[in-house]
Amino acid sequence: MEMLEMNIKDIINQYPAAGAILTQYNIGCVACSLGSCKLKDIVAIHNLPADVELALFTKIAGLLYPGQKMEISLPKRAPAPRTGKKLCPPIRDMVEEHTQIMNVIRAIGPLMARKAKDDIWKNDVLSALDFIRNFADKYHHAKEEDILFKYFEQDSAVIKSMNRDHEQGRAYIRTAQKAIEEGDYTAAGTELTSYGALLTGHIEKEDNILYPWMNRELSDNQVGLLFAACSGVDNSFGDKPAYYRKLADKLSKKYR
């Protein structure tokens, strides 16, 4: 069916009511900045039941082809090897890492709003940057980019979007670091706030949409390989992840 190959943002731009239909089915394409996914991919990632998927396609077809009688054929997909709600251990670990990252992100606002800019405060700001660069990026994002995402089509819009978010986050942190070195804490606060907003939305998409989809698509053999590769990363970092988890806990309790 031709409409399944259409770019989702093109559909929404030409037929705004399509955005409302997608929102009705808890598919947040209207607010998404990606815009290059095809309709068939969006629905597949959200793992809608066949009857719900058919209803959604029928409503959108009614917008695109008004007055025409159409037979809706659902895209054929191989049965997902992982149908349960439980995430496999390596992906479950990544969700836990998101919790630590969000602890630091939530501390950023109160941290940068602190009026006393003494040495202890400056050390906490540098500690937050250190956590972001080494735990959130070098440790966690490396697991995603170098291992998990490699099991999926690298040219897909979804993977490109996730990697683009990572790159934008790194840019925010580089600018924040430079601003702090120059003593411009207002600019640093702006960059860190932007980073926090970006990663909050990014993590929400991964936890609620991307990870569950990937979990369904991975075969048992791939899960085993993923587990071994992530264990290798853990071993290479030694006790550093434990140190950064404690740091995240400290910052989250100190700056609420």
C-alpha positions, 0 to 999 in steps of 0.5 A, a space after each residue: 500500500 502506497 501510503 505505508 511508504 510515505 514520510 510521516 511528517 509529510 502526511 502530517 503537514 499535508 493532512 494535520 488531522 493525521 497527527 491527531 489520529 496518531 496522537 489518539 493511538 499514543 504515537 507522538 509523531 507530531 512533537 517529534 523532531 525526527 520527521 523522516 520515518 515512514 508510516 509503516 516503520 512508526 507503527 511497527 516500532 509501537 507494536 500495535 495489535 493487529 486490530 488497532 493497527 488496522 483501525 489506524 491505517 483505515 482512518 489515515 487512508 480515509 484522509 489520504 483517499 477520501 471517498 475511495 473504497 480501499 482494502 487495507 492490507 497490514 504489512 507482513 512481519 516476522 513474529 517477534 521473538 521476544 513478546 513478553 514485557 520484560 526487557 533482556 538484562 543488558 537493555 534493563 541495565 541501560 534503563 537503570 543507567 538512565 535513572 542515574 543520568 536523570 538524577 544528575 539532570 534533575 540536579 542541574 537546575 537547583 545546582 546552577 541556581 545556587 547563588 553562592 559560587 564558592 569552590 565547593 559549588 564549582 567542584 559540584 558543577 565540574 563533577 556534574 560535567 565529569 559524570 555526563 562526559 564519562 558515565 552518560 556519554 563514554 560509558 552509557 552512550 558507547 554501549 548504545 552506539 557501539 553495541 546495541 544500535 549496531 544490531 539495527 539498520 544504521 541508515 534508519 531514521 530512528 537510529 540516526 535520530 538517536 545518534 544525532 541527539 547524542 551529538 547535540 548533547 556533546 555539543 552542549 557539554 563542550 560549550 558548557 565546559 568552555 563557559 565554565 573555564 571562562 567564568 561565564 556561569 550563566 552561559 554554562 547554566 544555559 547549555 546545561 539546561 538545554 542538555 537536560 531538556 534534550 536528554 529528558 526527551 531522548 531517554 523517554 523515547 528510548 525507555 518507552 518506545 525504542 528499547 521495547 521495540 529493540 527488545 522484541 526484535 533481538 533474537 535470543 542469540 543476539 541477546 547473548 552476544 549483546 550481554 557479552 559485549 556489554 559485560 566487556 564494557 563493564 569490565 573495561 571500566 572497572 569500578 568507575 561506573 560504581 563511582 559515578 553512580 554514587 556521585 549521581 546519588 550525592 548530587 541528586 540529594 544535595 541539589 533538589 
